[in-house]
Amino acid sequence: MSAQPTTDRSLAVRRQELILSAVRRHGAVRLADLVDQLGVSAVTVRRDVTALADRGLVVRVHGGITLPYRGGPEQPPMTARALVGMVVPSVEYYWPHVIQGAQAAVAAAGGRLVLRVSRYDAAEDRRQVSKLLDRGVDTLLAAPATAGGAGTDLLRWLGGLPVPVVLVERLPPPELPTLALDAATTAHALGAGLAVRHLVTLGHRRIALITSRTSPTSRALHAGWRETVASLDLPPHDGLAHDVPTYGTLDWTDAYDEVLHDCRERGATALLVHSDREAIGMVERARDRGLAVPDELAVVSYDDEVAAASDPPLTAVRPDKHRLGALAAELALARAAASEARPVHRTQLWPTIVVRDSCGARQSATEVR
């Protein structure tokens, strides 16, 4: 009986075993040396190294790999007046408060924040981070694109940079379980749950979720909404989750009217809407359709950027964006200043809910935690 041909899979496993053996013997191995030793292309070596790093079996360093938990060369303590780079996807809506918080924390430590703006694009994130590295930053705050293969590759690259990186409102996906990046995030799923629970205490049993289709926060809000509805044994909420275009964009009125009609047809008496501008648009369209807010339809917004200026003022879930930016900067400064091994920090802030008129339970300036 003839032997089965060696598969690509078995060859990859064998190469990866050889790579692990080499790094165990030497502690650190250059990628160029692995290309020579294995007699394969640099692309193949990088693919094997990526597979090992994603499983947490090796750690990338500049031009090579080491064993995890072994520690690289000790970094000198960060000097005073640290230069902190920050890359955010926008300087509009949500992010200004985060930036201000980071800037305040860096200034309080005697350092300087250098800001770059991306556009929810992995290639642009990488370009802006590279410019900050060329500028000589001591540490980085980043809110990168994380979706798809490009996002995963970007996170891998960030994890191998020679300066500490702290993620802001981002976490590595499940396929990168050991990516050793600090992160400061908001518990958005919990925030959605706070809103649902508040509306349930007011007697609502069917609560629709309306999210901005352009926001990366929407996924967490969907998860929190679904989990909370299930945990409270509410009636089925099938068909009560919608995404909508940004308030004021082309044909937004038709889209909002259609969502409102569908929600009412399905018995929804309350809406949780992300973000404030979309909530304001929903209230506007509800009024034009003859629906009184909050008497016939309660509305809770998520963000609390301009919710108080709505008519009626919107009850809103409020992430503490200023504190989030400050916390991210504090993590980055502490990581850069550490003279010994420091565990990865993943810190999550709870949002609060500010109760106003739009949900029918007026408690001006009340915060529920």
C-alpha positions as CSV (number, residue, x, y, z in Angstrom):
1,M,0.0,0.0,0.0
2,S,1.5,3.3,-1.0
3,A,2.2,6.0,1.6
4,Q,-0.2,8.9,1.7
5,P,1.4,12.1,0.3
6,T,2.5,14.6,2.9
7,T,-0.1,17.3,3.2
8,D,0.5,21.0,3.4
9,R,-0.9,20.9,6.9
10,S,1.5,18.3,8.2
11,L,4.4,20.3,6.6
12,A,3.3,23.4,8.4
13,V,3.0,21.5,11.7
14,R,6.5,20.2,11.3
15,R,8.0,23.6,10.5
16,Q,6.3,25.1,13.5
17,E,7.8,22.4,15.7
18,L,11.2,23.2,14.3
19,I,10.7,26.9,15.0
20,L,9.6,26.2,18.6
21,S,12.6,23.9,19.0
22,A,15.0,26.7,17.8
23,V,13.5,29.4,20.0
24,R,13.7,27.0,23.0
25,R,17.4,26.4,22.4
26,H,18.4,30.0,21.7
27,G,15.8,32.1,23.6
28,A,15.4,34.4,20.6
29,V,15.6,33.7,16.9
30,R,15.8,36.0,13.9
31,L,13.2,35.5,11.1
32,A,16.0,35.7,8.5
33,D,17.8,32.8,10.3
34,L,14.6,30.7,10.2
35,V,14.3,31.2,6.5
36,D,17.8,29.8,6.0
37,Q,17.4,27.0,8.4
38,L,14.0,25.8,7.1
39,G,14.8,26.4,3.4
40,V,11.4,28.1,2.8
41,S,10.3,31.6,1.8
42,A,10.1,34.5,4.2
43,V,6.4,34.6,3.5
44,T,6.0,31.0,4.7
45,V,8.1,31.7,7.9
46,R,6.0,34.7,8.7
47,R,2.8,32.7,8.2
48,D,4.1,30.0,10.6
49,V,5.3,32.6,13.1
50,T,1.9,34.3,13.0
51,A,0.1,31.0,13.7
52,L,2.4,30.3,16.7
53,A,2.1,33.9,18.0
54,D,-1.7,33.8,17.7
55,R,-1.7,30.7,19.9
56,G,0.5,32.3,22.5
57,L,3.5,30.0,21.9
58,V,5.9,32.7,20.8
59,V,6.2,36.4,21.0
60,R,7.2,38.7,18.1
61,V,10.0,41.1,18.6
62,H,11.6,43.4,16.0
63,G,12.9,41.1,13.3
64,G,12.4,37.9,15.2
65,I,10.6,35.9,18.0
66,T,11.2,34.9,21.6
67,L,9.5,32.6,24.0
68,P,6.6,34.1,25.9
69,Y,7.0,35.0,29.6
70,R,10.7,35.2,29.2
71,G,10.9,39.0,28.9
72,G,12.9,40.9,26.4
73,P,15.8,43.2,27.1
74,E,15.0,45.4,30.0
75,Q,13.8,48.8,28.9
76,P,15.2,51.9,30.5
77,P,12.7,53.8,32.7
78,M,10.8,56.5,30.8
79,T,12.3,59.9,31.3
80,A,10.2,62.9,32.4
81,R,8.3,64.8,29.7
82,A,7.2,61.6,27.9
83,L,6.0,62.0,24.4
84,V,2.7,60.1,24.1
85,G,1.2,59.4,20.6
86,M,-2.5,58.9,20.1
87,V,-4.4,57.7,17.0
88,V,-8.2,58.0,17.0
89,P,-10.7,57.4,14.2
90,S,-12.3,60.8,14.5
91,V,-12.2,64.1,16.3
92,E,-16.0,64.5,16.0
93,Y,-18.7,63.1,18.3
94,Y,-17.5,60.9,21.2
95,W,-13.8,61.2,20.7
96,P,-13.1,64.8,21.7
97,H,-13.8,64.1,25.4
98,V,-11.6,61.0,25.2
99,I,-8.8,63.0,23.7
100,Q,-9.2,65.8,26.4
101,G,-9.0,63.2,29.2
102,A,-5.8,61.7,27.8
103,Q,-4.3,65.1,27.2
104,A,-5.1,66.1,30.8
105,A,-3.5,63.0,32.3
106,V,-0.4,63.3,30.1
107,A,0.0,67.0,31.0
108,A,-0.4,66.3,34.7
109,A,2.5,63.8,34.4
110,G,4.7,66.4,32.7
111,G,4.4,64.9,29.3
112,R,3.0,65.9,25.9
113,L,0.3,64.3,23.8
114,V,0.7,64.1,20.0
115,L,-2.6,63.4,18.2
116,R,-3.2,61.8,14.8
117,V,-6.6,61.1,13.2
118,S,-7.4,58.0,11.2
119,R,-10.8,57.1,9.6
120,Y,-11.8,53.6,10.7
121,D,-9.4,52.1,8.2
122,A,-6.6,49.6,9.2
123,A,-4.2,50.9,6.5
124,E,-4.6,54.5,7.6
125,D,-4.2,53.4,11.3
126,R,-0.9,51.8,10.4
127,R,0.3,54.8,8.5
128,Q,-0.5,57.2,11.3
129,V,1.1,55.0,13.9
130,S,4.2,54.7,11.8
131,K,4.5,58.5,11.6
132,L,4.2,58.7,15.4
133,L,7.0,56.1,15.8
134,D,9.1,58.2,13.4
135,R,8.3,61.2,15.6
136,G,9.9,59.3,18.5
137,V,6.9,58.7,20.8
138,D,7.6,56.8,24.1
139,T,4.2,55.1,24.1
140,L,1.0,54.9,22.1
141,L,-2.8,55.2,22.6
142,A,-4.7,53.6,19.7
143,A,-8.3,53.0,18.7
144,P,-7.6,51.0,15.6
145,A,-9.9,49.3,13.1
146,T,-10.3,45.7,14.4
147,A,-12.7,44.1,11.9
148,G,-11.8,41.4,9.4
149,G,-8.3,40.2,8.4
150,A,-6.9,43.7,8.0
151,G,-7.9,44.5,11.6
152,T,-6.4,41.3,12.9
153,D,-3.2,41.9,11.1
154,L,-3.0,45.5,12.4
155,L,-3.5,44.3,16.0
156,R,-0.7,41.7,15.5
157,W,1.6,44.5,14.2
158,L,0.7,46.8,17.2
159,G,1.5,43.9,19.6
160,G,5.1,43.7,18.1
161,L,6.0,47.4,18.2
162,P,9.0,48.5,20.2
163,V,7.0,50.9,22.4
164,P,4.0,50.1,24.7
165,V,0.6,50.3,23.1
166,V,-2.7,50.8,24.9
167,L,-6.0,50.1,23.1
168,V,-8.8,52.6,23.7
169,E,-12.4,51.3,23.3
170,R,-11.0,48.3,21.5
171,L,-10.2,44.7,22.5
172,P,-8.4,42.0,20.5
173,P,-10.8,39.4,18.9
174,P,-11.1,35.9,20.2
175,E,-8.6,34.6,17.6
176,L,-5.8,36.6,19.4
177,P,-6.3,35.4,22.9
178,T,-2.8,36.1,24.2
179,L,-2.1,39.5,22.5
180,A,-0.4,41.3,25.3
181,L,-1.8,44.8,24.9
182,D,-3.3,46.9,27.7
183,A,-6.8,48.2,27.0
184,A,-9.2,50.7,28.5
185,T,-12.8,50.2,27.4
186,T,-16.3,51.1,28.3
187,A,-18.8,48.3,29.3
188,H,-21.2,49.2,26.5
189,A,-23.1,45.9,26.8
190,L,-23.7,46.6,30.4
191,G,-24.8,50.2,29.5
192,A,-27.5,48.8,27.2
193,G,-28.6,46.5,30.0
194,L,-28.9,49.5,32.4
195,A,-31.2,51.2,29.9
196,V,-33.4,48.1,29.4
197,R,-33.7,47.5,33.1
198,H,-34.7,51.1,33.7
199,L,-37.4,51.0,31.1
200,V,-38.7,47.7,32.5
201,T,-39.0,49.3,36.0
202,L,-41.3,51.9,34.3
203,G,-43.6,49.1,33.0
204,H,-42.3,48.6,29.4
205,R,-42.2,45.0,28.1
206,R,-41.2,45.4,24.5
207,I,-38.1,47.7,24.0
208,A,-36.7,48.2,20.6
209,L,-33.0,48.7,19.9
210,I,-32.1,51.3,17.2
211,T,-28.4,51.6,16.4
212,S,-26.3,53.7,14.1
213,R,-25.1,51.5,11.3
214,T,-21.7,53.2,11.1
215,S,-20.7,52.7,14.8
216,P,-18.4,50.0,16.1
217,T,-20.2,50.3,19.4
218,S,-23.4,48.8,17.9
219,R,-22.3,45.2,18.3
220,A,-21.8,45.5,22.1
221,L,-25.1,47.2,22.5
222,H,-26.9,44.4,20.6
223,A,-25.3,41.9,22.9
224,G,-26.2,43.7,26.0
225,W,-29.8,44.3,24.8
226,R,-30.3,40.6,23.8
227,E,-28.8,39.3,27.1
228,T,-30.8,41.6,29.3
229,V,-34.1,40.9,27.5
230,A,-33.5,37.2,27.9
231,S,-32.5,37.5,31.5
232,L,-35.7,39.4,32.4
233,D,-38.0,36.9,30.7
234,L,-39.6,39.6,28.6
235,P,-41.8,38.6,25.6
236,P,-39.9,37.7,22.4
237,H,-38.1,40.7,20.9
238,D,-37.7,39.2,17.4
239,G,-37.6,42.0,14.8
240,L,-37.1,44.8,17.3
241,A,-33.5,45.5,16.5
242,H,-32.8,47.9,13.7
243,D,-29.9,49.9,12.4
244,V,-30.5,53.3,10.8
245,P,-28.5,55.9,8.8
246,T,-27.1,58.9,10.5
247,Y,-29.6,61.6,11.4
248,G,-29.7,64.2,8.6
249,T,-28.2,62.2,5.8
250,L,-30.0,61.4,2.5
251,D,-33.4,59.8,2.9
252,W,-33.0,59.5,6.7
253,T,-36.7,60.5,7.3
254,D,-38.0,57.5,5.2
255,A,-35.7,55.1,7.0
256,Y,-36.7,56.4,10.5
257,D,-40.4,56.4,9.6
258,E,-40.2,52.8,8.5
259,V,-38.4,51.7,11.7
260,L,-41.0,53.5,13.8
261,H,-43.8,51.9,12.0
262,D,-42.3,48.5,12.4
263,C,-41.6,48.9,16.1
264,R,-45.1,50.1,16.8
265,E,-46.6,47.2,14.7
266,R,-44.6,44.8,16.9
267,G,-45.8,46.3,20.1
268,A,-42.7,48.3,21.2
269,T,-43.5,51.0,23.7
270,A,-39.9,52.1,24.3
271,L,-36.8,52.7,22.2
272,L,-33.1,52.5,23.2
273,V,-31.3,54.5,20.5
274,H,-27.6,54.9,19.7
275,S,-26.5,57.6,19.5
276,D,-28.0,61.0,20.6
277,R,-28.4,62.4,17.1
278,E,-30.3,59.3,16.0
279,A,-32.4,59.5,19.1
280,I,-33.2,63.2,18.4
281,G,-34.2,62.2,14.9
282,M,-36.5,59.4,16.2
283,V,-38.2,61.8,18.5
284,E,-38.7,64.3,15.7
285,R,-40.2,61.7,13.4
286,A,-42.4,60.3,16.2
287,R,-43.8,63.7,16.9
288,D,-44.5,64.2,13.1
289,R,-46.3,60.9,13.1
290,G,-48.5,62.0,16.0
291,L,-46.7,60.0,18.7
292,A,-46.2,61.7,22.0
293,V,-42.8,61.2,23.7
294,P,-42.8,59.9,26.5
295,D,-46.6,59.3,26.9
296,E,-46.9,57.0,23.9
297,L,-43.3,56.1,23.3
298,A,-40.4,56.3,25.8
299,V,-36.9,57.0,24.4
300,V,-33.5,56.4,26.0
301,S,-30.4,57.5,24.2
302,Y,-26.9,56.1,24.4
303,D,-24.0,58.5,24.6
304,D,-25.2,61.7,26.3
305,E,-23.3,64.1,24.1
306,V,-26.3,66.4,23.3
307,A,-29.2,64.5,24.8
308,A,-30.1,67.2,27.3
309,A,-30.7,69.6,24.4
310,S,-33.4,67.4,22.9
311,D,-37.1,68.3,23.2
312,P,-38.0,66.7,25.5
313,P,-34.6,66.2,27.1
314,L,-33.5,62.6,26.6
315,T,-32.8,60.1,29.3
316,A,-29.3,58.8,28.3
317,V,-26.7,56.3,29.1
318,R,-23.5,58.2,29.6
319,P,-20.0,56.6,29.1
320,D,-17.4,58.5,31.1
321,K,-15.3,59.4,28.0
322,H,-13.0,61.9,29.7
323,R,-12.1,59.4,32.4
324,L,-11.6,56.7,29.8
325,G,-9.0,58.9,28.0
326,A,-7.3,59.7,31.3
327,L,-7.2,56.0,32.3
328,A,-5.8,55.0,28.9
329,A,-3.0,57.6,29.2
330,E,-2.3,56.5,32.8
331,L,-1.9,52.9,31.7
332,A,0.4,53.9,28.8
333,L,2.6,56.1,31.1
334,A,2.8,53.3,33.7
335,R,3.7,50.7,31.1
336,A,6.4,53.0,29.6
337,A,7.8,53.8,33.1
338,A,7.9,50.2,34.4
339,S,11.4,48.9,35.1
340,E,10.2,45.3,35.7
341,A,7.6,42.9,34.3
342,R,4.1,44.3,34.5
343,P,1.0,42.2,33.9
344,V,-1.4,43.1,31.1
345,H,-4.1,45.5,32.3
346,R,-7.6,45.3,30.7
347,T,-9.7,47.9,32.5
348,Q,-13.4,48.5,31.9
349,L,-15.5,51.5,33.0
350,W,-19.2,51.3,33.7
351,P,-21.4,53.9,32.1
352,T,-24.1,55.6,34.1
353,I,-27.7,56.5,33.2
354,V,-29.0,60.1,33.5
355,V,-32.8,60.2,33.9
356,R,-34.6,63.1,32.1
357,D,-38.0,63.6,30.6
358,S,-38.1,61.3,27.6
359,C,-38.7,58.1,29.4
360,G,-41.6,59.4,31.5
361,A,-39.8,59.3,34.8
362,R,-38.5,62.8,35.4
363,Q,-35.6,62.8,37.8
364,S,-33.5,65.6,36.5
365,A,-29.7,65.1,36.9
366,T,-30.2,61.7,38.6
367,E,-27.5,59.2,37.8
368,V,-28.2,55.4,38.1
369,R,-25.3,53.1,38.5
